[in-house]
Amino acid sequence: MKLWAGRTGGDVDERLSAINNSIGFDSRMYKQDIQGSIAHATMLGKVGVITPEESAQIVEGLKGILSDIDSGTLEIDMTCEDIHTFVEATLTQRIGTAGKKLHTARSRNDQVALDIRMYLAERIDHLTGLAKDLANALCDVAEQHVETVMPGYTHLQRAQPVTLGHYLMAYAQMLLRDIDRLADCKRRTLILPLGSGALAGTTYPLDRPYVAELLGFNGISMNSLDGVSDRDFALELLADLSILMTHLSRFSEEICLWCSWEFKFVTLADNFSTGSSIMPQKKNPDITELVRGKTGRVYGDLMTLLTAMKALPLAYNKDMQEDKEALFDAIDTADLSLSVLDPMLRTATFHPDNMKKAAAAGFINATDCADYMVRKGVPFRDAYAVTGKLVRYCIEQNKTLEILTLDEYRQFSPVFDNDVYPAIDLLTCVSQRNIPGAPAPARVRETIAATRKALQ
Ligand code: ARG
């Protein structure tokens, strides 16, 4: 029998229940549902809609339910329609008539909007902590590699020298922005919809700011139709998590590439790698492939909710129940991805020698060679052309710029002297890129310090 039996008999076909019931997924919001109800009942008592005794009885009853669910003494009845009806029915079972007054001046429409906001705010805090951990891991590893020269790429072609420290700190910057976006999303999430009722507010003299204060919200919604039908905060979180996953996916792709024998820039710890059931030699970066793959799920979750919302007339429509599975899936996926990348990165072994070899073979100091000629008075465009010819010569002779003799250099231009060698040394090339944000070791140390500060 349904809580809402009355207008209909309340005896429903089991196939209706199968599509209608949400307790299978919304039970994870039991804590928020109970805390929201405690605040609502406290306020109802304060403004005199129910007596102080009834209010106290309800609050005590709800606290008991919460601690019994937490301890496992009370099992959530998965045949109920949703978590809201389960909590209310259990309360009435336990305390009698007063329990039936909890839902005064409230609808499940504003109740569920409140619960999701509370749940998301909590998850945002948790995800922010995980993102900070990963950003700190990037800082820690980067710090050890501010002088580890490696090729930087454009078009996946070796381009100019950078360091591993600089490379990793690029990802730390992305995470800093992700963390900032989450904080911004949380600010809008903590706007109280309770008091919107089903859609048109209520005739009872509710003290909504008081409820907002009790629950630590930033303010109250200013339109009851919007209060029950706004899911912008949920879309924002899904968009923010999609962007976060994009960053994790790009980082994962780097690790996949760097684990290959073609690169061999990194080896993952055995306990963060997998093997093949047939190929005995294999050690696979499954973690990063999965993070890359799971990114698609989160994009899908965003599309699910955008699509569910796009043509809904005001105010509440049951389509909106679809918000939760999309949100929970995205949150769980981001949680898992952040949690696993942190220890994987911290236990990985990077191979500076291989990075250096790749850097040396790629003519990534060609720009620096041209810049050397510019310092000797050659116009850049001419220096560029000469260096291009030098590179072609090296490729034909199977040599690198570092090992050409001075005689060979002078066949191309008389400006070359012995000081060309330190000028094209890869660490010099990196160190001379010495402006804010550039890869010089001192600059990367600055970025690490600033990032750590921002993470505090
Ligand atoms: N399970 C519903 C949801 O998640 C709760 C609100 C139900 N409201 C209603 N009028 N049936 O959206």
Residues whose N, C-alpha, C, O or C-beta is under 5 A from the ligand:
A	BS01	LIG	S22 D82 R108 N109 V112 M320 Q321
